[in-house]
Amino acid sequence: MTEANLQSNTAAEQPSKQIVEFDPRTAESITARMATAVAEATDQSVTEVPPLGEWVDCDAIEQLFSAQEPAHELSLSFEFEDCEVFVSNIGRIVVTPNSEYESA
């Protein structure tokens, strides 16, 4: 797994876009990675972020992405914690805080 912060912060507390790359063929939890990426993008601890399961059906997301083959592109996006969350079955999660994608 490779994690990359695409933009450098001009201030330590300023949230920034997070991109998490993962191997979609592993048994690792996609929704857990999504929650961690949101926490990093909003400069919070993962324990400070509300449970993702209160906003989306985590079991459905896990089943949906585990059943897909990379030859057939699948993606999902939604808003959570003032962020746009995008996940793709090619192994990419992108979390963009509202302040970044609303001003773009």
C-alpha positions as CSV (number, residue, x, y, z in Angstrom):
1,M,0.0,0.0,0.0
2,T,1.2,3.5,-0.8
3,E,-0.2,6.6,0.7
4,A,0.5,10.0,-0.7
5,N,-0.5,13.5,0.3
6,L,-0.9,15.3,-3.0
7,Q,-0.7,18.8,-1.7
8,S,1.6,20.3,0.9
9,N,-0.1,22.1,3.7
10,T,0.6,25.8,3.9
11,A,-0.5,25.7,7.5
12,A,-0.2,22.7,9.7
13,E,-3.9,22.6,10.5
14,Q,-5.1,23.0,6.9
15,P,-6.7,19.8,5.6
16,S,-5.5,18.5,2.3
17,K,-6.5,16.0,-0.4
18,Q,-5.5,12.4,0.5
19,I,-4.9,9.6,-2.0
20,V,-4.6,6.1,-0.8
21,E,-3.6,3.3,-3.2
22,F,-4.4,-0.3,-2.3
23,D,-4.4,-3.7,-3.8
24,P,-8.1,-4.5,-4.4
25,R,-7.4,-8.2,-4.5
26,T,-6.4,-8.4,-0.8
27,A,-8.8,-9.1,2.0
28,E,-8.1,-5.7,3.7
29,S,-11.1,-3.6,4.5
30,I,-11.8,-0.9,1.9
31,T,-14.1,1.0,4.3
32,A,-11.4,1.0,7.1
33,R,-9.0,2.6,4.6
34,M,-11.7,5.1,3.6
35,A,-12.2,6.1,7.2
36,T,-8.4,6.5,7.8
37,A,-8.1,8.6,4.6
38,V,-10.9,10.9,5.8
39,A,-9.3,11.3,9.2
40,E,-6.0,12.2,7.6
41,A,-7.6,14.6,5.1
42,T,-9.4,16.4,8.0
43,D,-6.4,16.4,10.3
44,Q,-8.2,14.2,12.9
45,S,-7.5,11.0,14.6
46,V,-9.5,8.1,13.1
47,T,-11.2,7.8,16.5
48,E,-12.5,11.4,16.2
49,V,-14.2,10.7,12.9
50,P,-17.9,9.6,13.2
51,P,-18.4,5.9,12.3
52,L,-18.5,5.6,8.5
53,G,-21.3,3.0,9.0
54,E,-23.7,5.8,10.2
55,W,-23.5,7.3,6.7
56,V,-23.0,4.4,4.3
57,D,-23.6,0.7,4.3
58,C,-20.0,-0.6,4.9
59,D,-20.9,-4.2,4.3
60,A,-22.5,-3.4,1.0
61,I,-19.4,-1.4,-0.1
62,E,-17.1,-4.3,1.0
63,Q,-19.2,-6.8,-0.9
64,L,-19.5,-4.7,-4.0
65,F,-15.8,-4.0,-4.4
66,S,-14.7,-7.5,-3.4
67,A,-16.8,-9.0,-6.1
68,Q,-15.6,-6.8,-8.9
69,E,-12.8,-7.5,-11.3
70,P,-10.4,-4.7,-12.3
71,A,-11.3,-5.3,-16.0
72,H,-14.8,-3.7,-15.2
73,E,-14.4,-0.3,-13.8
74,L,-16.4,0.5,-10.7
75,S,-16.3,3.7,-8.6
76,L,-18.4,5.2,-5.8
77,S,-18.4,8.7,-4.4
78,F,-20.2,10.4,-1.5
79,E,-19.9,13.2,1.0
80,F,-18.7,12.4,4.5
81,E,-17.3,14.7,7.2
82,D,-17.2,17.8,4.9
83,C,-15.2,15.8,2.3
84,E,-15.9,14.3,-1.1
85,V,-14.9,10.6,-0.9
86,F,-14.2,8.7,-4.1
87,V,-13.2,5.0,-4.2
88,S,-12.4,2.9,-7.3
89,N,-11.9,-0.8,-7.8
90,I,-8.6,-0.1,-9.5
91,G,-7.2,0.5,-6.0
92,R,-7.6,4.2,-5.3
93,I,-9.4,6.2,-2.6
94,V,-9.4,10.0,-3.0
95,V,-10.6,12.2,-0.2
96,T,-11.0,15.9,-0.9
97,P,-12.1,18.3,1.8
98,N,-15.0,20.6,0.8
99,S,-12.8,23.7,1.0
100,E,-10.7,22.3,-1.8
101,Y,-13.3,21.0,-4.2
102,E,-15.7,23.9,-3.7
103,S,-13.1,26.5,-4.6
104,A,-11.8,24.6,-7.6
